[in-house]
């Protein structure tokens, strides 16, 4: 993990979103410092959402068995995720 410094995590996100202007990142950092400065921030996992995003990226052409292998879940879980889309 990147550590527990939220600004370190924010820098990783910024690297993935080069289209967002630097001014926006500075505003976000100021707001976070003002509202959560000195606090421990909890960032929950969103495994279902990430699996759905991965499923959308792979596309509908892959078989359920291939998708299960790529996502690290069972074939029945792939079927459930497909129904959720």
C-alpha positions in Angstrom: 0.0 0.0 0.0 1.1 3.6 -0.6 1.0 4.3 3.1 -1.5 6.0 5.2 -0.8 9.6 4.0 -3.8 10.7 2.0 -1.7 13.1 0.0 0.4 10.2 -1.2 -2.7 8.4 -2.3 -3.9 11.5 -3.9 -0.7 11.9 -5.9 -1.1 8.4 -7.2 -4.6 9.3 -8.4 -3.4 12.5 -9.9 -0.8 10.5 -12.0 -3.7 8.4 -13.4 -5.8 11.5 -14.3 -3.5 13.9 -16.2 -6.5 15.7 -17.7 -7.4 17.2 -14.4 -5.8 20.6 -13.9 -3.2 21.2 -11.1 -5.5 23.9 -9.7 -8.2 21.3 -9.0 -5.7 19.0 -7.2 -4.6 21.9 -5.0 -8.2 22.8 -4.2 -8.8 19.1 -3.2 -5.7 19.0 -1.0 -6.8 22.3 0.7 -10.3 20.9 1.3 -8.9 17.6 2.7 -6.5 19.4 4.9 -9.2 21.7 6.3 -11.9 19.0 6.8 -9.8 15.9 7.7 -6.5 17.3 8.8 -5.0 15.3 11.7 -7.7 12.6 11.3 -7.3 8.9 10.3 -9.2 8.4 7.1 -10.8 5.1 6.3 -11.0 4.1 2.6 -13.3 1.1 2.2 -12.7 -1.5 -0.5 -15.3 -1.7 -3.2 -14.7 -5.2 -4.6 -18.0 -5.6 -6.4 -17.6 -2.3 -8.2 -14.0 -3.1 -9.2 -15.1 -6.5 -10.5 -17.9 -4.9 -12.5 -15.4 -2.4 -14.0 -13.0 -5.2 -14.9 -15.9 -7.1 -16.4 -16.8 -4.1 -18.6 -13.2 -3.7 -19.7 -12.8 -7.3 -20.7 -16.0 -7.2 -22.8 -18.8 -9.6 -23.5 -16.8 -11.7 -26.0 -14.9 -13.7 -23.3 -16.3 -16.9 -21.9 -17.5 -17.1 -18.3 -14.6 -19.4 -17.5 -12.1 -16.9 -19.0 -13.7 -14.1 -17.1 -13.7 -16.1 -13.8 -10.0 -16.7 -14.3 -9.1 -13.1 -15.0 -11.3 -11.7 -12.2 -10.2 -14.4 -9.7 -13.8 -15.5 -8.9 -16.0 -18.5 -9.7 -18.0 -18.9 -12.9 -21.2 -18.6 -10.9 -19.9 -15.2 -9.5 -19.2 -14.1 -13.1 -22.8 -14.9 -14.0 -24.0 -12.9 -11.0 -21.9 -9.9 -11.9 -23.2 -10.0 -15.5 -26.7 -9.8 -14.2 -25.8 -6.8 -12.1 -24.5 -4.9 -15.1 
